[in-house]
Amino acid sequence: MRNRLILWSVTAAMAGFLFGFDTVVISGAESTIQELWQLQDLTHGVAMSAALWGTVLGSMIGGIPTDAFGRRKTLLWIGVLYFVSAIWSGLATDPYSFMVARFIGGLGVGISTVTAPLYISEISPPSSRGKLAGMFQFNIVFGILVAFLSNFLLAQLFPAGPGDEPSVAWRWMLGVEAIPALIYSLMCLGLPESPRWLIAERGEREAGLVVLQQVMPDQSPAEIEALADEIEAATQQTSAAGTVHRSKLLLPFALAFLIAFFNQLSGINAILYFAPRIFELTGLGKEAALLQSVGIGVTNLIFTFVGLALIDRLGRKTLMLIGSLGYIASLGLCAWAFQSENYSIVAPCIFAFIAAHAVGQGAVIWVFISEIFPNRYRANGQALGSATHWVFAASLTLVFPYAVEQFPASSVFAFFCGMMVLQLLWVILMMPETKGVPLEDIERKLGIHE
């Protein structure tokens, strides 16, 4: 791979860094915001979840600008959304303008989960597509860690004022995101457009050939022409197949829905968001629980890197098998630990669960969804998978505190474990392997074209 291909992939993947940063940075500001504006619990909940609802909407509509205006322009405007949200959030003078600002950032998060993995998949050679597209997930995890570190440093730099005057650190915590957002937006100006969008959506074959030659410099002009012919042929088959073709799209749509569904039914977001609460259930104090939660972030980053190192060697399906078995073992042991009150193994099991997720679902989900749709339907397919992910993420985040109050923790973990048994069966029986397969050949592999 040439350096510029890596640069373009890293640039697009920076949308994932902003995603992770934006999602977690609010954790350092939420208590101060509630105190500053004297928010009731319901209003506070709406203010804190405003970005999440923006994410749900952004993931649902993300395919529209991605197809209509192109991958490159959409990536650029994602950076603008993050920038506006960061500045507005940091300067907000009332909770309602704050909610609007956070909602705008959430739109950026949702659209980024559609456009960034899709763009990287479309410019990547088959042999390294998993590793390059998987950088989006790695950057999400990295952004989460940087947000925690940034919050900590800013809290030290801007301590609380005299008396009851709240610290202004929360404004800097939210506003500092404008810096990486601006850098990302400027870097997007140097991105080429996706060659598959140029050829399949715009009919600009010559412009597409130029980009294909740039991303695959080792290929001869004849081989590049042949690939362009294949992209055009696949697009024409998609258009000509009509109703029959749409019925064949049910398989990739089902695959995208199910991988996103199982991603959240593992309990990953509930465990990430409520880790301190889970550790407190084992008898740990609040400070010890928070310290254990930092370990989750470190484990997530390390094993995400492991997953990306293996995804193009072992393949997507193999990583999902490994992750599913890890899920079942760790969640099953957590359920047993809470049932038998053998709390000493809970923390190691939670770390094992995070490792299993990072190597399996975490590394695979955005790569796999971006691979399984025809060029013309890829943005809509990515939007479906992303929307499914976020709707279930929001739902589980909403009900998890209630569930752990109403049901024994052992039952909650047993439920997640059972869902992962179903995921294992789905991976074995239904999930295709896409490692090293050109995108147009994946269409034929799934039976979309005869």
C-alpha positions in Angstrom: 0.0 0.0 0.0 1.2 3.5 -0.8 1.3 6.0 2.0 -1.5 8.1 0.5 -4.0 5.2 0.7 -3.1 4.9 4.4 -3.4 8.7 4.8 -6.9 8.7 3.2 -8.1 5.8 5.3 -6.8 7.3 8.5 -8.4 10.6 7.6 -11.8 9.0 7.1 -11.3 6.9 10.2 -10.8 10.1 12.2 -14.6 10.5 12.1 -14.5 7.5 14.5 -12.2 9.3 16.8 -14.6 12.2 17.0 -17.4 9.7 17.5 -15.7 8.1 20.5 -14.7 11.5 21.9 -18.1 13.1 21.5 -19.9 10.1 23.0 -17.9 10.0 26.2 -16.8 13.6 26.9 -20.2 14.4 28.3 -19.4 12.1 31.3 -17.1 14.7 32.8 -19.6 17.5 32.5 -23.0 16.1 33.3 -23.0 16.6 37.1 -21.8 20.2 36.8 -24.4 21.0 34.1 -27.2 19.6 36.3 -26.0 21.7 39.2 -25.4 24.9 37.1 -28.9 24.9 35.6 -30.7 23.3 38.5 -32.1 20.6 36.1 -34.8 18.2 37.2 -34.0 14.5 36.6 -36.2 14.3 33.5 -34.8 17.5 31.9 -31.3 16.4 32.8 -31.9 13.0 31.2 -33.1 14.7 28.0 -30.0 17.0 28.0 -27.6 14.1 28.4 -29.3 11.9 25.8 -29.8 14.6 23.2 -26.7 13.5 21.3 -27.8 9.9 21.4 -31.1 10.8 19.7 -29.3 12.8 17.1 -27.2 9.7 16.5 -30.3 7.6 15.9 -31.6 10.1 13.4 -28.2 10.6 11.8 -27.7 6.9 11.3 -31.2 6.6 9.7 -30.7 9.4 7.2 -26.9 9.0 6.7 -27.3 7.1 3.4 -29.1 10.0 1.7 -26.3 12.6 1.6 -23.7 9.8 1.2 -25.4 8.8 -2.1 -26.6 12.2 -3.2 -23.6 14.4 -2.6 -20.8 11.8 -2.5 -18.7 10.2 0.2 -16.1 12.9 0.3 -18.4 15.9 0.8 -20.4 14.0 3.4 -17.3 13.2 5.4 -16.3 16.9 5.3 -19.7 18.0 6.6 -19.5 15.5 9.4 -16.5 17.4 10.6 -18.4 20.7 10.4 -21.3 19.2 12.5 -18.8 18.1 15.2 -17.1 21.6 15.1 -20.4 23.5 15.4 -21.6 21.2 18.2 -18.3 21.5 20.2 -18.2 25.4 20.0 -22.0 25.7 20.7 -22.0 23.2 23.6 -19.0 24.9 25.3 -20.7 28.4 25.0 -24.3 27.3 25.8 -26.0 29.6 28.3 -29.2 27.6 28.9 -30.1 23.9 28.8 -32.2 24.1 25.7 -29.6 25.6 23.4 -27.2 23.0 24.9 -29.6 20.2 23.9 -29.7 21.5 20.3 -25.9 21.7 20.2 -25.5 18.1 21.5 -28.1 16.9 19.0 -26.1 18.4 16.2 -23.1 16.5 17.3 -25.1 13.3 17.5 -26.1 13.8 13.9 -22.4 13.8 13.1 -21.9 10.6 15.0 -24.8 8.8 13.3 -23.8 9.9 9.8 -20.2 9.0 10.4 -21.1 5.4 11.2 -22.6 5.2 7.7 -20.1 7.1 5.6 -16.7 6.5 7.0 -16.5 2.7 7.0 -18.2 2.7 3.6 -15.7 5.1 2.0 -12.7 3.2 3.3 -14.1 -0.1 2.0 -14.7 1.4 -1.4 -11.1 2.7 -1.8 -9.3 -0.3 -0.2 -7.8 -3.3 -2.0 -9.4 -6.6 -1.0 -6.3 -7.9 0.7 -6.2 -5.0 3.3 -9.8 -3.9 3.3 -10.6 -5.3 6.7 -7.6 -3.7 8.4 -8.2 -0.3 6.8 -12.0 -0.2 7.4 -11.4 -1.5 10.9 -9.4 1.6 11.8 -12.8 3.3 12.2 -13.5 1.1 15.3 -10.0 1.5 16.6 -10.4 5.3 16.4 -13.7 5.1 18.3 -12.0 3.3 21.2 -9.0 5.6 21.0 -11.3 8.7 21.1 -13.0 7.3 24.2 -9.7 7.0 26.0 -8.6 10.5 24.9 -11.9 12.0 26.1 -11.4 10.4 29.6 -7.8 11.8 29.7 -8.9 15.2 28.5 -11.6 15.5 31.1 -9.2 14.5 33.8 -6.6 17.1 32.8 -9.1 19.9 32.3 -10.6 19.2 35.7 -7.2 19.7 37.2 -6.5 22.8 35.1 -9.8 24.5 35.9 -10.7 23.7 39.5 -14.0 24.9 41.1 -14.2 28.6 42.1 -14.7 30.0 45.5 -17.8 29.1 47.4 -20.5 27.4 45.4 -19.3 28.7 42.0 -19.0 25.8 39.6 -15.9 25.1 37.6 -15.8 26.2 34.0 -13.9 23.0 33.2 -17.1 21.5 31.6 -17.1 24.2 28.9 -13.5 23.4 28.0 -14.2 19.6 28.1 -17.0 20.0 25.5 -15.4 22.9 23.5 -11.9 21.3 23.1 -13.4 18.8 20.6 -13.5 21.7 18.1 -9.7 21.3 17.6 -9.7 17.7 16.3 -12.9 18.5 14.4 -11.3 21.4 12.6 -8.1 19.3 11.8 -10.3 16.5 10.5 -12.4 18.8 8.3 -9.3 20.3 6.8 -7.8 16.9 6.1 -11.0 15.8 4.3 -10.3 18.5 1.7 -7.4 16.3 0.5 -9.5 13.2 0.1 -10.4 11.9 -3.4 -14.0 10.8 -4.1 -14.8 7.1 -3.9 -14.1 5.5 -7.3 -17.2 3.3 -7.0 -19.5 6.2 -6.3 -18.0 8.1 -9.3 -18.6 5.2 -11.6 -21.7 3.6 -10.2 -23.7 6.7 -9.1 -22.4 9.5 -11.3 -21.3 7.6 -14.4 -17.9 9.4 -14.3 -15.8 6.6 -15.5 -12.6 8.6 -16.3 -12.6 10.3 -12.9 -13.1 6.9 -11.2 -10.2 5.4 -13.2 -7.9 8.1 -11.9 -8.7 7.2 -8.3 -8.6 3.5 -8.9 -5.1 3.9 -10.3 -4.1 6.0 -7.2 -5.4 3.4 -4.7 -4.0 0.4 -6.6 -0.8 1.6 -8.2 0.6 -1.9 -8.6 -2.2 -2.8 -11.0 -1.7 -2.3 -14.8 -3.9 0.1 -16.7 -5.6 -2.9 -18.3 -6.4 -4.4 -14.9 -7.8 -1.0 -13.7 -10.0 -0.8 -16.9 -11.2 -4.4 -16.2 -12.2 -3.5 -12.6 -14.1 -0.4 -13.9 -15.9 -2.6 -16.4 -16.8 -4.9 -13.5 -18.2 -2.1 -11.4 -20.2 -0.8 -14.4 -21.5 -4.3 -15.2 -22.5 -4.9 -11.5 -24.3 -1.5 -11.5 -26.2 -2.3 -14.7 -27.2 -5.7 -13.4 -28.5 -4.0 -10.2 -30.6 -1.6 -12.3 -31.9 -4.2 -14.7 -32.8 -6.8 -12.1 -35.6 -4.7 -10.7 -38.0 -6.4 -8.4 -36.2 -9.7 -8.5 -33.0 -8.0 -7.5 -34.7 -6.3 -4.5 -35.9 -9.6 -3.2 -32.3 -10.8 -3.3 -31.2 -7.8 -1.3 -33.1 -9.3 1.7 -30.1 -11.5 2.5 -27.5 -8.6 2.9 -30.1 -6.5 4.7 -30.8 -9.4 7.1 -27.1 -9.9 7.7 -26.6 -6.2 8.4 -29.6 -6.1 10.8 -28.6 -9.3 12.7 -24.9 -8.4 13.2 -26.0 -5.0 14.6 -28.8 -6.6 16.7 -26.4 -9.1 18.2 -23.8 -6.5 18.8 -26.0 -4.7 21.2 -27.8 -7.8 22.7 -24.3 -8.8 24.0 -24.8 -6.0 26.5 -21.7 -4.2 25.4 -23.1 -0.6 25.7 -24.9 -1.3 29.0 -21.7 -2.7 30.5 -19.5 0.2 29.1 -21.9 2.9 30.3 -22.7 1.3 33.7 -19.4 -0.4 34.5 -19.0 1.5 37.9 -22.6 0.4 38.9 -21.8 -3.2 38.0 -18.6 -3.2 40.0 -20.4 -1.6 42.9 -22.8 -4.5 42.9 -19.8 -6.7 43.8 -19.1 -4.7 46.9 -16.5 -2.3 45.6 -16.5 1.3 46.7 -17.1 4.1 44.2 -13.4 5.0 43.7 -12.4 1.4 43.2 -15.3 0.9 40.8 -14.1 3.9 38.7 -10.6 2.6 38.7 -11.8 -0.8 37.4 -13.7 1.1 34.7 -10.5 2.7 33.4 -9.2 -0.9 33.0 -12.1 -1.6 30.7 -11.0 1.3 28.4 -7.4 0.0 28.3 -8.5 -3.6 27.6 -10.9 -2.4 24.9 -8.1 -0.5 23.1 -5.5 -3.3 23.3 -7.8 -6.0 22.0 -9.3 -3.8 19.3 -5.8 -3.5 18.0 -5.4 -7.3 18.1 -8.7 -7.7 16.2 -7.6 -5.4 13.5 -4.2 -7.2 13.2 -6.1 -10.5 12.6 -9.1 -9.5 10.6 -7.4 -9.9 7.2 -5.5 -13.0 8.3 -8.1 -15.1 10.0 -11.2 -13.5 8.4 -14.4 -11.9 9.7 -16.2 -15.1 10.4 -13.4 -16.6 12.4 -13.1 -13.5 14.6 -16.9 -13.6 15.2 -16.6 -17.3 16.2 -13.8 -16.5 18.7 -15.7 -13.5 20.0 -18.9 -15.5 20.4 -17.2 -18.2 22.4 -15.5 -15.5 24.6 -18.9 -13.8 25.1 -20.6 -17.0 26.2 -17.8 -18.0 28.6 -17.4 -14.6 30.2 -21.1 -13.8 30.5 -21.9 -17.2 31.7 -19.3 -17.0 34.5 -20.6 -13.5 35.4 -24.1 -14.9 35.8 -22.8 -17.8 37.9 -20.6 -15.4 40.0 -23.6 -13.2 40.9 -25.8 -16.2 41.6 -23.3 -17.8 43.9 -22.0 -14.5 45.3 -18.5 -15.4 44.2 -17.7 -11.8 43.3 -14.0 -12.1 43.1 -14.2 -13.3 39.5 -16.6 -10.6 38.2 -13.9 -8.1 37.3 -11.7 -10.6 35.4 -14.8 -11.9 33.6 -15.9 -8.3 32.6 -12.4 -7.7 31.2 -12.6 -11.0 29.3 -16.0 -9.9 27.9 -14.5 -6.6 26.7 -11.6 -8.5 25.1 -14.0 -10.9 23.3 -16.0 -8.0 22.0 -13.0 -6.0 20.8 -11.6 -9.0 18.9 -14.9 -10.1 17.5 -17.9 -7.8 17.1 -15.9 -4.6 17.7 -13.4 -5.3 14.9 -15.9 -6.8 12.5 -19.2 -5.0 12.5 -18.5 -1.8 10.5 -16.2 -3.7 8.1 -18.7 -6.5 7.4 -21.7 -4.2 6.9 -19.7 -2.0 4.5 -18.8 -5.1 2.4 -22.0 -7.0 1.8 -24.1 -4.6 -0.3 -23.9 -3.7 -4.0 -22.4 -0.4 -4.9 -25.8 1.3 -5.5 -27.3 0.1 -2.2 -24.2 0.2 0.0 -25.1 3.5 1.7 -28.6 2.5 2.4 -27.4 -0.9 3.7 -24.8 0.8 6.0 -27.6 3.1 7.2 -29.8 0.1 8.1 -27.0 -1.6 10.1 -26.0 1.7 11.8 -29.6 2.6 12.7 -30.3 -0.9 14.1 -27.1 -0.6 16.2 -28.1 2.8 17.7 -31.8 2.1 18.3 -30.9 -1.0 20.3 -28.0 0.9 22.0 -30.5 3.6 23.1 -33.1 1.1 24.2 -30.7 -1.0 26.3 -29.1 2.1 27.8 -32.6 3.2 28.8 -33.7 -0.1 30.4 -30.5 -1.4 31.9 -30.7 0.6 35.2 -34.3 -0.6 35.6 -33.4 -4.2 34.8 -30.7 -4.4 37.4 -33.0 -3.0 40.0 -35.9 -5.3 39.1 -34.1 -8.5 38.4 -31.0 -10.3 39.9 -27.8 -9.4 38.2 -27.3 -13.1 37.5 -30.5 -13.1 35.4 -29.4 -10.1 33.4 -26.0 -11.6 32.5 -27.7 -15.0 31.8 -30.0 -13.2 29.3 -27.0 -11.6 27.5 -25.3 -15.0 27.5 -28.3 -16.7 25.9 -28.3 -14.1 23.2 -24.7 -14.8 22.4 -25.5 -18.5 22.1 -27.9 -17.4 19.3 -25.2 -15.3 17.8 -22.9 -18.2 17.7 -25.5 -20.3 15.8 -26.0 -17.4 13.4 -22.3 -17.1 12.7 -22.0 -20.8 12.1 -25.1 -21.2 9.9 -25.6 -17.9 8.1 -22.6 -15.5 8.1 -20.5 -15.6 4.9 -16.7 -15.0 4.9 -15.7 -11.8 3.0 -12.0 -11.8 3.7 -10.0 -10.9 0.6 -13.0 -11.0 -1.8 -13.5 -8.0 -4.2 -16.7 -6.1 -3.4 -18.3 -7.0 -6.8 -17.5 -10.7 -6.2 -19.2 -10.6 -2.8 -22.4 -9.6 -4.6 -22.2 -12.9 -6.6 -21.2 -14.9 -3.5 -24.4 -13.7 -1.8 -26.5 -14.6 -4.9 -27.4 -11.0 -5.6 -26.4 -11.4 -9.3 -26.7 -14.6 -11.2 
